[in-house]
Amino acid sequence: MTLPTALWTDIALGSLACIILLSESLLGPRLRKAIVFHGAWIGLVLIGILTVCTAPESEQAIGNYLIRPWTIPFRLCFCIAGALSVLLSRNLLSGTGHTHRRGLLVSGGVHIFLIICSTLGMFVVTGAQDLITFLVGIELATIPLYVQAAMLRDDFSSEASAKYLIIGSLSTAFTVFGISYLYGAGNSVHFDTLAQTLTADKHFAWVGVIFVLAGIGFKLSAAPFHMWAPDIYDGAPPPVTAYIASSSKAAGLAGLILLVYGPFQQLGADLENIFMFLAIISMTIGNLGALRQKRFNRFMAWSSVAQIGFVLMALTGGDLAIPSIAFYLLVYIIGNFIAFFVVNCLASNRPETFSNMRGLSKQSPLLALCLLISMFSLAGIPPLGGFFGKFELFLAAAQPGHEHFYLILFAAINAVVSLYYYMIVVKDIYITEPTHADNSTCPAIAILPSQRLTLVVLVIAIIVLGVWPAAHSWIFTLAGS
C-alpha cells in the first residue's frame, strides 16, 4: 500500500522524537547537548517546510487517518511553535536561566522530547476521522505539558503542574463523557456516521456535543473554562508557558474546526449561538482580568482568554472562518513568542513583574522595541500582522448569511479596551522610571547572539505578515480558500 505523500511529515515527526530520545540516552554530555538542541529545532523547521511542500490538493486517506488540505497551515503553526519553544529553552537547559528559582526536574533532552511528542499529538488531532483518534491526539498533545509545567524544582512550578494535571483530567473526563453520549446516539464514533446521526435526531446527541465542546473549551482556556490559565502561566517556566499559550490553543482550535465543519456541521445556527456566548464572555472576562495584573505571565494568561474570544467570534461565520483563524494563529504565535523571548531574557535573573520591566528601554533598547512590537501586534495596531489577523476574524463574522453585527460591535469595543492594558506594558518599559529599589534588585540583562537573531527574525516576520499582501494570500491559499 502506497503511503500518502503528506503522511511523511507525521512519520518524520515521530522519527525525530525517537532520535532525540536515543541521543539523550546514548551520547556523551557535550555531543548530546549539541545534537539534541540543534537537531530538535532544525528538525522541526525542516518538517514545517516538508509540511508545506507536500501539501495535498485534495484529501489523502490511509485507513482511519485523513490528511485534509485546510489543516496544513495549522500543522505549520505547530512546527513553528515547537521550534521556537526549543530555542526559547536554551538558557533554561544550560543551567544559566532562572537563577532566582531552583534547578530542573527533568533533563533537557526529555524536555525537548516531550515538546516533539506534544507536536505529534497535534498532528494526530488534525488527521482524525473518528472521536477515538481525536481523543488520543488531544491527550498526546496535552499530557507532556503536565510534566513540562513542573520542570523547575520550586513550589510555584509544582503547584502549576498539579493544577494543570487536575484541570486537564477534568477536561478529558468531560470529553470522554460526551463521546459516550455521541456513541450511544449513533452507535459509532466515526465522523461520517455521527453527521448522519445529528441530522436524524439531535436531542440525545446534543448532550454529547455540549460535553465535548466543554472539554475543548478547557484546552482553549475560553471562559468560563479559563480559571486554570493564570496559575499555570505564572508557575511554569517561560518556554513551557509560551508553548502552552500557543501550540495547545492551535491544537484545540484545529480540533474544534474539525468537529464544527465535520460531524457537528448539521447543528448550524445552534452552534453559532454557543460560540457567540463563549466569545462574548471570553472577551469580557479576559479584558477585565488583564486590567488587574502585576505579573507579566498572569497578564498574558488573561490576554489569551480575551484573544480566544475573538477567534471564537470567527466561528460564527461561514467558510472564511478557517483561513482567517489559521492566519490569526500564525501572527498570534509569533507575537506571543516575541513577548516570551523578552521575558525569558529578563527571567534569567529576576521575577517576571511589571515593576522589573521599568526602564527596560534604557537597559536594553532591543528587548524594549521587541516587546513594544509584540504588544502592538497583540493589540491589533496596524500595520503589524496582528491588525490584519483581527480584521480577518471580524470579516469572517460579517460574511453574507452569517452576519453578526452586534457581536462585531461588541468585539470592537473590547478591542479598544484591550489597548489600555497593552499600553500599560509599553508605558512601564518606555516612560515609567524605575525606583531605587528596582535598580538595586535587577541585575544587568544578558542576551545571547542567537537570542538576538531569533528576536530580529520574529519581529521581521510579524511586520512582513502585516505589510506584504503575498504572505497573507499564501496562508489563505494553504488553507484552501
Secondary structure, 3 states (H helix, E strand, C coil): CCCCHHHHHHHHHHHHHHHHHHHHHHCCHHHHHHHHHHHHHHHHHHHHHHHHHCCCCCCEEECCEEECHHHHHHHHHHHHHHHHHHHHCHHHHHCCCCCCCCCECCCHHHHHHHHHHHHHHHHHHHHECEHHHHHHHHHHHHHHHHHHHCCECCHHHHHHHHHHHHHHHHHHHHHHHHHHHHHHHHCCCEHHHHHHHHHHCCHHHHHHHHHHHHHHHHHHCCCCCCCCHHHHHHHCCHHHHHHHHHHHHHHHHHHHHHHHCCCCHHHCHHHHHHHHHHHHHHHHHHHHHHCCCCEHHHHHHHHHHHHHHHHHHHCCCCCCHHHHHHHHHHHHHHHHHHHHHHHHHHHCCCCCEHHHHCCHHHHCHHHHHHHHHHHHHHHCCCCCHHHHHHHHHHHHHCCCCCCCHHHHHHHHHHHHHHHHHHHHHHHHHHCCCCCHHHHHHCCCCCCCHHHHHHHHHHHHHHHHHHHCHHHHHHHHHHCCC
